[in-house]
Amino acid sequence: MAILFLLPPIALPATFDVINYGAIGDGKTDDSQAFLRAWAAVCKDASATPSVLNIGFKTFLINAVLNFMGPCKPSSITVQITGVIVAPGTGIIDGKGQAWWDKCRSGCILGPAQVLMNGCNNLVVKGLKLVNSQRSHLAITNCNDVLLSQLTITSPGDSPNTDGIDVSNSRRIRIEWSTIATGDDCIAINRGTYQINITGIACGPGHGISIGSLGKDKSSSEEVTDVIVKQCNFTRTTNGVRIKTWQGGVGFASRIIFEDINFISTRNPIIIDQTYCDKPYGYCKNVPGAVKVTGVTYQRMHGTSPDPVAVTLTCSPLAPCSGIVMKEVMIRRDDGGATSSFCSNALGSIGKECQPKVNCLTTTS
């Protein structure tokens, strides 16, 4: 007797190869429009299966800014890159930012983000190398359920406004096991971001990992909540982990955990600044109100700093920082000497083993 098993068909991803939409892949011909045509096709795919945008084993020249815009119909889209993407010249997604940086130093003209992902769900970006962006290297906005992994992002330490990764108005974001060395924030977590988990980042040079700035637009609430930053190394950055908000702003930053962090000659290792201003001292006027900062935990954080002050908590008298917790924090000067702290209008607790001591926090056993 023969028995026939009828199995349900396996839904394979629909694959959209840029070659099929006119890309040449010789490293000389501009493939920008072919990429955009391929994205438009994958975005409109109405099949119930996940979809793949394939950028295969060739070298593709891109002369235009590629904005892969959503919303899209597939349940998920994977951008699969096994080839090389270059701007005019050589490199791996090389933004050729020097001309923009020179203009910025004499009066800033902001260039575009090198890679912008807008309105994407179930997005995976893995193994990419981004260098020398004109502004931020990778921007994630209005996206949900995103994984960014094994990225290498580099630009000179003095290149202006070259954030590694900018995230805004997005939910459930994972950034992990990546190396970021730029002239600005390694990662900036901006307004409207919820549930972001950052793990295993090697940051430096750069301005560290920042929440904010929040509250510059005083007409609407700017919020960030449920953030975890862990197992990260900061090497010779100008800041470590930073929360920065504008005076007079509206909104909150809450439920934030920084843990298992290593500082190597890091300036301003721990900083909360509710009086942030991106202009020279004295330019920004003192105004009432502040973005509320609550529920911030710092634990198992060790390393060194060239600065005498390792912890700075500058909070508003009208909206004090609250729920600050420090446990197993040990930061010494590069020469082995003790560090100190500055603290105003912050409420919370600090373990007696911590160094430096923070006088406005209550010491616990």
C-alpha positions in Angstrom: 0.0 0.0 0.0 1.3 3.4 -0.9 0.5 6.3 1.4 0.7 9.8 0.0 1.2 12.7 2.4 0.0 16.0 1.1 2.0 18.8 2.8 1.0 22.4 2.7 3.1 24.5 0.3 6.0 26.4 1.8 5.8 30.1 1.3 9.1 31.3 -0.1 10.1 34.9 0.1 9.4 36.9 -3.1 12.8 38.2 -4.3 13.3 41.4 -6.1 16.8 41.7 -7.6 18.1 45.2 -8.6 19.6 43.7 -11.7 16.1 42.9 -13.0 15.2 46.6 -12.6 18.0 47.9 -14.7 21.0 47.9 -12.4 24.3 47.3 -14.2 26.7 46.6 -11.3 29.9 47.6 -13.1 31.0 50.2 -10.5 30.8 52.9 -13.2 27.2 53.2 -14.3 24.8 55.1 -12.0 22.4 52.5 -10.6 20.4 54.9 -8.4 17.1 54.7 -10.4 17.3 51.0 -10.7 17.5 50.7 -6.9 14.5 53.0 -6.5 12.5 51.0 -9.1 13.3 47.7 -7.3 12.3 49.2 -3.9 9.0 50.5 -5.4 8.3 47.0 -6.7 9.1 45.2 -3.4 7.1 47.8 -1.4 4.0 47.2 -3.6 4.2 43.4 -3.5 0.8 42.3 -2.2 1.7 38.6 -1.6 1.3 37.3 1.9 4.9 36.2 2.2 8.0 38.2 3.3 9.9 39.9 0.5 13.6 40.3 -0.2 15.4 43.2 -2.0 18.5 41.6 -3.3 21.7 43.6 -4.1 23.9 40.8 -5.4 27.6 40.1 -6.0 28.5 43.2 -8.0 29.7 46.7 -7.4 26.9 49.3 -7.7 27.5 53.0 -8.2 25.0 55.3 -6.5 25.0 59.0 -7.3 21.7 60.0 -5.6 20.3 59.9 -2.1 18.2 56.7 -1.8 15.1 57.2 0.3 13.4 53.8 0.7 10.0 55.1 1.8 7.1 53.2 3.3 4.5 52.1 4.3 4.9 48.9 2.3 2.5 45.9 1.8 4.7 42.9 2.6 4.7 41.5 6.1 8.5 42.1 6.2 11.2 43.2 3.8 14.8 42.1 4.0 17.4 44.1 2.2 20.0 41.5 1.3 23.4 43.0 0.3 26.1 40.7 -0.8 27.7 43.2 -3.2 29.3 46.6 -2.8 27.6 49.9 -2.9 29.8 53.0 -3.6 29.4 56.7 -4.1 31.5 58.2 -6.9 35.0 56.9 -6.1 35.9 53.8 -4.1 34.8 52.4 -0.8 31.8 50.6 0.9 28.9 53.0 1.0 31.3 55.9 1.1 29.5 59.2 1.5 32.5 61.3 0.4 31.6 63.8 3.2 34.8 66.0 3.2 33.3 68.8 1.0 30.2 69.0 3.3 32.3 69.0 6.5 34.4 71.9 5.1 31.3 73.9 4.4 29.9 73.1 7.9 33.0 74.5 9.6 32.5 77.8 7.9 28.7 78.0 8.3 26.9 74.7 8.5 25.1 73.4 5.4 23.6 70.1 6.5 24.0 67.2 4.0 21.6 64.3 3.7 21.7 61.2 5.9 23.8 58.5 4.1 21.1 55.8 4.6 17.5 56.7 5.6 15.0 54.1 6.5 11.5 55.7 6.9 8.2 53.9 7.6 9.7 50.3 7.6 8.4 47.4 9.7 10.4 44.2 10.5 13.6 45.7 9.1 16.9 43.9 9.3 20.2 45.7 8.4 23.2 43.5 9.0 26.9 43.5 8.2 27.0 46.9 6.4 30.0 49.2 6.3 29.2 53.0 6.2 32.0 55.5 5.9 32.4 59.3 5.7 28.8 60.4 5.7 27.9 63.9 4.9 25.7 64.0 8.0 24.3 61.0 9.9 25.3 57.7 8.6 22.1 55.7 9.3 18.8 57.2 10.2 15.8 55.2 11.4 12.5 57.0 11.6 8.8 56.0 11.8 9.9 52.3 11.9 8.9 49.3 14.1 10.6 46.1 14.9 14.1 46.8 13.6 17.4 44.9 14.0 20.7 46.7 13.3 23.6 44.3 13.7 27.3 43.8 12.9 27.6 47.3 11.4 30.9 49.2 11.0 30.4 53.0 10.8 33.4 55.3 10.6 34.3 58.9 9.9 37.0 61.2 11.3 36.7 62.2 14.9 36.6 65.9 13.8 33.9 65.5 11.1 30.9 67.6 12.2 27.3 66.3 12.6 28.3 62.7 11.6 26.1 60.7 14.0 26.5 57.0 13.6 22.9 56.0 14.1 19.9 58.3 14.6 16.6 56.8 15.8 13.4 58.8 16.1 9.6 58.1 16.2 10.2 54.3 16.3 9.4 51.3 18.4 11.1 48.0 19.3 14.6 48.7 18.0 17.7 46.5 18.6 21.2 47.8 17.8 23.9 45.2 18.6 27.5 44.1 18.1 28.7 47.0 16.0 31.7 49.4 15.8 31.0 53.1 15.5 33.7 55.8 15.3 32.5 59.2 14.2 32.7 62.9 14.8 29.3 63.1 16.7 27.1 60.8 18.7 27.7 57.1 18.1 24.0 56.6 18.6 21.4 59.3 19.2 18.0 58.3 20.6 15.6 61.1 19.7 11.9 62.0 20.2 9.2 59.4 19.9 11.4 56.4 20.5 10.2 53.5 22.7 11.6 50.1 23.6 15.2 50.4 22.3 17.8 47.8 23.3 21.5 48.6 22.5 24.1 45.9 23.1 27.7 45.3 22.4 28.7 48.7 20.8 32.3 49.7 20.5 32.0 53.5 20.5 34.9 55.9 19.8 35.9 58.4 18.8 32.7 60.3 19.0 30.3 61.9 21.5 29.0 58.7 23.1 25.5 57.3 23.2 22.9 60.1 23.8 19.2 60.3 24.6 18.2 63.5 23.1 18.4 66.3 22.8 14.7 66.4 23.8 12.5 69.5 24.2 13.9 71.9 21.6 10.4 72.1 20.0 8.6 73.5 22.9 5.2 73.3 21.1 4.9 69.5 21.5 5.8 66.8 23.9 9.1 64.9 23.1 9.3 61.5 24.8 11.7 58.5 25.1 11.1 55.5 27.3 12.1 51.9 27.9 15.8 52.1 26.9 18.5 49.6 27.7 22.2 50.2 26.9 24.5 47.3 28.0 27.9 45.7 27.3 29.3 48.7 25.5 32.8 50.1 25.4 33.6 53.8 25.1 37.1 54.6 24.0 38.3 58.3 24.2 34.9 59.7 23.5 33.9 63.2 24.5 30.9 61.8 26.5 29.9 58.4 27.7 26.2 57.8 28.4 24.3 61.1 28.2 20.8 62.4 28.6 20.3 65.9 27.2 17.2 68.1 27.3 16.4 71.7 26.6 15.2 74.2 29.2 11.5 74.9 28.8 10.9 71.7 26.9 7.9 69.4 27.3 8.0 65.6 27.6 9.9 62.9 29.4 12.8 60.5 29.4 12.0 57.5 31.6 12.7 53.8 32.4 16.3 53.9 31.2 19.0 51.4 32.2 22.8 51.7 31.5 24.7 48.6 32.6 27.9 46.7 32.1 29.7 49.6 30.6 33.4 50.1 30.2 35.1 53.5 29.9 38.6 53.9 28.4 39.8 57.5 28.9 36.3 58.8 28.4 35.4 62.4 29.1 32.1 63.0 30.9 31.4 59.3 31.4 28.0 59.8 33.0 26.0 63.0 32.3 22.4 64.3 32.6 22.0 67.8 31.3 18.5 69.4 31.6 20.0 72.8 30.5 21.4 71.6 27.1 22.2 74.2 24.5 23.9 73.7 21.2 25.1 77.3 21.0 28.0 79.0 22.8 27.8 79.7 26.5 25.3 82.6 27.2 23.4 82.2 24.0 20.5 80.2 25.4 18.4 82.1 28.0 17.2 80.5 31.2 13.5 79.6 30.9 11.1 77.7 33.2 10.1 74.1 32.7 12.0 71.0 31.7 11.6 67.6 30.1 11.1 65.2 33.0 13.9 62.7 33.6 12.8 59.7 35.8 13.8 56.2 36.5 17.4 56.1 35.3 19.7 53.2 36.5 23.5 53.0 36.2 25.0 49.7 37.2 28.2 47.8 36.8 30.0 50.7 35.1 33.8 50.9 35.3 36.8 52.6 33.7 38.8 55.8 33.5 38.4 59.4 32.5 41.0 62.2 31.9 38.5 64.6 33.6 38.4 65.1 37.4 34.5 65.1 37.2 33.2 61.7 36.1 29.5 62.1 37.0 27.5 65.2 36.2 23.8 65.5 37.0 22.6 69.0 36.1 18.8 68.9 36.7 16.1 71.5 36.8 14.9 72.9 40.1 11.4 73.0 38.6 11.4 69.4 37.4 14.1 67.6 39.4 15.5 64.3 38.0 14.0 61.5 40.1 14.5 57.7 40.6 18.2 57.9 39.8 20.0 54.7 40.9 23.7 54.0 40.9 25.2 50.6 41.8 28.7 49.3 41.3 29.9 52.4 39.5 33.7 52.8 39.7 35.4 55.4 37.6 38.9 56.7 38.3 41.2 59.2 36.5 43.5 58.0 33.8 46.4 58.5 36.2 44.7 56.3 38.9 43.5 59.2 41.0 40.0 59.7 42.4 37.3 61.4 40.4 34.5 63.7 41.7 31.0 64.5 40.8 28.7 67.5 40.3 25.0 67.1 41.2 22.1 69.5 41.4 18.4 68.8 41.8 18.7 65.0 41.4 16.9 62.5 43.7 17.7 58.8 44.1 20.2 56.4 45.6 23.8 55.4 45.3 25.6 52.3 46.6 28.3 52.9 49.2 30.8 51.1 47.0 30.5 53.6 44.2 33.2 56.1 43.2 32.8 58.9 42.8 30.3 59.7 45.5 27.3 61.8 44.4 26.2 64.0 47.3 22.6 64.6 46.3 21.8 60.9 46.1 21.1 58.9 49.2 23.8 56.3 50.1 22.6 52.7 50.4 24.3 49.6 51.6 
